[in-house]
Amino acid sequence: MIARELIEYCGYRGPIQRLWLSALNEASIRQALNTVKQGSETYPLYLSALARSRADWLIGMNFSRLFTLLGRQAGYTGVLSVGRVQTPTLRLVVDRDREISNFIPKPFWSVEVQLWTAGQSFLAKWVADEYVVDEEGRCLDQSAAAAALAALKNSQAATTVSVDTKRGKDPAPIPFDLSTLQEVCSAKFGMGVQETLDVAQSLYETHKATTYPRTDCGYRLKLGAHWAAGLNSEGELYCTHLSPCDKNVMFEVYDFDRDAFVDGRWQYETEEQTRAAIDKPEFIR
């Protein structure tokens, strides 16, 4: 937005192009230089940023003064800050806190039975009639649950009336974003927030072993996928876990820093092998 405002201030009306950088490694910069965007493509982004800036002035600054003065009339001596983001967020927190405070617990009953068939066991749950359950399907009638339990105790067999099967697949976890990395390091190693950031920054700047750490996004660009086959051809010395993978499948969690794979799921035997893979001349251009 700053660049656009300067252009508007100077009254420039000529053609505009924008260098769109999504990463700061050399390959990303070269690609961005070869695919500069026309100014018309990114102009709506300027308008949205301008709208946010205007809202910060009109809503944030003016209403903060107004509500602070109103608060003083009511006997409050502090500052009442209002903002286009913080105030709606605060409302969500307040509403949730009120829901918790006004929550009235209701007792409910559940009946479960362990069944066996063909040498296998599974847990079955009694489904109560609609007129005795709440909106979450929980039975609120103790007598109905007791009757179901008594009937089950007197029964020697059960009949399966329907079976639902579903095949599921869990995707691989995405790489760390900064906040998640700090949470894990705090829980596992007792590291503070700043200490974790310092280590992550050192791995990025000094050792060139990881991607840019100061981001809240764990997704990476689909950039430089052609290096996957090249890295795999170097053998297990550089990438011990790539061979079993389907190299035709692309995931957004892949990243290429300095034209080398640095995805955390690919592990190397020693630190020397890691550095050799990252610093190999073929992958530094």
C-alpha positions in Angstrom: 0.0 0.0 0.0 2.9 2.4 0.8 4.2 2.2 -2.8 0.8 2.8 -4.3 0.2 5.8 -2.0 3.6 7.3 -3.1 2.6 6.7 -6.7 -0.7 8.4 -6.1 0.9 11.3 -4.3 3.4 11.9 -7.1 0.6 11.8 -9.7 2.2 9.1 -11.8 -0.2 7.7 -14.4 2.1 5.5 -16.4 2.4 1.7 -16.5 3.0 -0.2 -13.3 4.5 -3.7 -12.8 4.9 -5.5 -9.5 7.6 -7.9 -8.4 5.6 -10.6 -6.4 8.0 -12.4 -4.1 6.6 -15.4 -2.2 10.0 -16.6 -0.9 13.5 -15.1 -0.5 15.6 -17.9 -1.9 17.4 -17.2 -5.2 15.2 -19.6 -7.3 12.1 -17.9 -6.1 13.5 -14.4 -6.8 14.5 -15.4 -10.3 11.1 -16.9 -11.0 9.4 -13.7 -9.7 11.6 -11.6 -12.0 10.6 -13.6 -15.0 6.9 -13.4 -14.1 6.3 -9.8 -12.9 2.6 -8.9 -12.4 0.8 -6.1 -14.1 -0.3 -3.3 -11.8 -4.0 -4.0 -12.6 -3.7 -7.5 -11.1 -2.8 -6.3 -7.7 -4.7 -3.0 -7.6 -7.6 -4.5 -5.7 -5.2 -5.5 -3.0 -4.2 -1.8 -2.6 -7.9 -0.9 -2.3 -8.5 -3.5 0.4 -5.4 -2.3 2.3 -6.6 1.3 1.9 -10.0 0.4 3.3 -8.3 -1.2 6.4 -6.2 1.9 6.9 -9.2 4.2 6.7 -11.1 2.0 9.1 -8.2 2.2 11.6 -8.5 6.0 11.5 -12.3 6.3 11.4 -13.2 3.5 13.8 -10.1 2.9 15.9 -8.8 6.4 16.7 -12.1 8.3 16.7 -14.2 5.7 18.6 -11.4 5.1 21.1 -11.5 8.8 22.0 -15.3 8.8 22.1 -15.6 5.7 24.4 -12.8 6.9 26.6 -14.7 10.1 27.2 -17.9 8.3 27.8 -16.2 6.0 30.2 -14.9 8.9 32.2 -18.5 10.3 32.4 -19.4 6.9 33.9 -16.6 7.0 36.4 -14.0 4.9 34.5 -10.6 6.6 34.4 -8.8 4.2 32.0 -8.6 4.2 28.3 -11.3 2.3 26.3 -9.6 1.2 23.2 -11.8 0.4 20.1 -10.5 -1.2 16.9 -11.9 -2.8 13.7 -10.3 -6.1 14.7 -9.9 -6.1 18.5 -13.5 -5.0 19.3 -15.3 -7.8 17.3 -12.7 -10.3 18.6 -13.4 -9.1 22.2 -17.2 -9.5 21.5 -16.6 -13.2 20.6 -14.6 -13.7 23.8 -17.3 -12.0 25.9 -20.1 -13.9 24.3 -18.3 -17.2 24.9 -17.6 -16.3 28.5 -21.2 -15.5 29.1 -22.3 -18.8 27.6 -20.0 -20.6 30.0 -21.2 -18.6 32.9 -24.9 -19.2 32.1 -24.4 -22.9 31.3 -26.7 -25.2 33.2 -25.5 -28.8 33.4 -28.1 -31.4 32.6 -27.7 -35.1 33.6 -27.9 -37.7 30.9 -27.6 -41.4 30.7 -25.8 -43.6 28.2 -25.9 -47.4 27.8 -23.1 -49.3 26.2 -22.6 -53.0 25.7 -19.6 -55.1 24.6 -20.6 -57.6 21.9 -18.7 -60.5 20.4 -19.0 -62.1 17.0 -16.7 -64.3 15.0 -14.1 -64.1 17.6 -14.0 -60.3 17.6 -15.5 -57.8 20.1 -16.8 -54.3 19.6 -18.6 -51.7 21.7 -22.2 -50.9 20.8 -24.1 -47.9 22.1 -27.8 -47.8 22.8 -29.7 -45.2 20.8 -32.7 -43.8 22.7 -36.0 -42.8 21.3 -36.3 -39.3 19.9 -38.8 -38.1 22.6 -36.3 -38.7 25.4 -33.1 -37.2 23.9 -31.8 -33.6 23.6 -30.5 -31.9 20.5 -27.2 -33.7 20.9 -28.8 -37.2 21.0 -28.3 -37.8 24.7 -30.9 -39.5 26.8 -32.4 -37.3 29.5 -34.8 -40.0 30.9 -33.2 -42.2 33.5 -36.1 -44.6 33.5 -35.7 -45.2 29.8 -32.0 -45.9 30.1 -32.7 -48.2 33.0 -35.3 -50.1 31.0 -32.9 -50.5 28.1 -30.1 -51.8 30.5 -32.5 -54.3 32.0 -33.5 -55.6 28.6 -29.9 -56.0 27.5 -29.1 -57.9 30.7 -31.9 -60.4 29.9 -30.9 -60.8 26.3 -28.4 -63.5 25.1 -27.9 -62.2 21.5 -28.1 -59.1 19.4 -28.9 -58.5 15.8 -26.9 -56.2 13.5 -29.4 -54.2 11.5 -27.0 -52.0 9.5 -23.3 -51.5 9.0 -21.6 -48.4 7.9 -18.0 -48.5 6.7 -15.9 -45.6 5.7 -12.4 -45.5 4.3 -10.4 -42.5 5.6 -7.0 -41.0 4.9 -5.1 -38.7 7.1 -2.8 -36.3 5.3 0.8 -35.8 6.5 1.1 -32.9 8.9 2.2 -29.7 7.5 5.6 -28.2 8.6 5.8 -26.0 11.6 4.6 -22.4 11.7 6.4 -20.3 14.3 3.7 -20.4 17.0 3.3 -24.1 16.8 7.0 -24.6 16.9 7.2 -22.5 20.0 4.4 -24.5 21.6 6.1 -27.8 20.9 9.6 -26.6 22.0 8.1 -25.2 25.2 6.2 -28.5 26.0 9.0 -30.9 25.1 12.2 -29.0 25.9 11.1 -26.2 28.3 12.3 -23.5 25.8 11.0 -20.0 26.0 9.3 -18.2 23.1 12.3 -16.0 22.4 14.8 -18.8 22.7 12.9 -20.9 20.2 12.8 -18.0 17.8 16.5 -17.3 18.2 17.3 -21.0 17.4 14.9 -21.0 14.4 16.4 -17.8 13.1 19.9 -19.2 13.5 19.0 -22.3 11.5 17.7 -20.1 8.8 20.3 -17.3 8.6 23.5 -18.9 9.8 23.2 -22.6 9.0 20.9 -22.2 5.9 19.1 -25.4 7.0 15.5 -24.3 7.2 13.1 -21.9 5.5 12.0 -18.5 6.8 10.8 -19.0 10.4 8.9 -15.7 11.1 5.6 -16.8 9.6 2.3 -18.0 10.8 1.7 -20.2 7.8 2.9 -23.8 7.5 2.1 -24.2 3.8 4.8 -23.9 1.3 5.0 -23.1 -2.4 4.9 -25.7 -5.1 8.2 -24.4 -6.3 11.0 -26.3 -7.9 9.4 -29.7 -7.9 11.8 -30.7 -10.7 14.5 -30.9 -8.1 12.8 -33.8 -6.4 13.8 -36.3 -9.0 17.3 -34.8 -9.1 17.7 -35.1 -5.4 16.4 -38.6 -5.4 18.9 -39.6 -8.1 21.8 -38.7 -5.7 21.0 -41.8 -3.6 20.3 -42.5 0.0 23.2 -40.4 1.2 21.2 -37.2 0.6 17.6 -38.4 1.0 16.9 -41.7 2.7 13.2 -41.6 2.6 12.4 -40.2 -0.8 12.7 -43.5 -2.8 9.5 -45.1 -1.5 7.5 -42.0 -2.2 5.4 -41.4 -5.3 7.3 -38.6 -6.9 4.4 -37.7 -9.2 2.3 -36.6 -6.2 2.8 -33.0 -5.2 1.9 -31.6 -1.8 1.7 -28.0 -0.7 4.0 -28.8 2.3 7.0 -29.2 0.1 9.5 -26.4 0.1 12.8 -25.7 -1.6 15.2 -23.4 0.1 18.3 -22.6 -1.9 17.0 -25.1 -4.5 17.3 -28.0 -2.0 14.7 -30.1 -0.2 14.5 -29.0 3.4 11.2 -30.6 4.3 11.4 -31.9 7.9 10.1 -35.4 7.0 13.2 -36.3 5.2 15.9 -37.1 7.6 19.6 -37.5 7.2 21.9 -39.9 9.1 24.4 -37.3 10.3 24.8 -33.6 10.5 27.6 -33.8 8.0 25.2 -35.5 5.5 22.6 -32.8 6.1 25.0 -30.0 5.4 26.4 -31.9 2.4 22.9 -32.2 0.9 22.0 -28.5 1.5 25.4 -27.1 0.4 25.9 -29.4 -2.6 26.9 -27.1 -5.5 24.4 -28.6 -7.8 21.6 -27.2 -5.6 23.0 -23.8 -4.9 22.6 -21.5 -8.0 
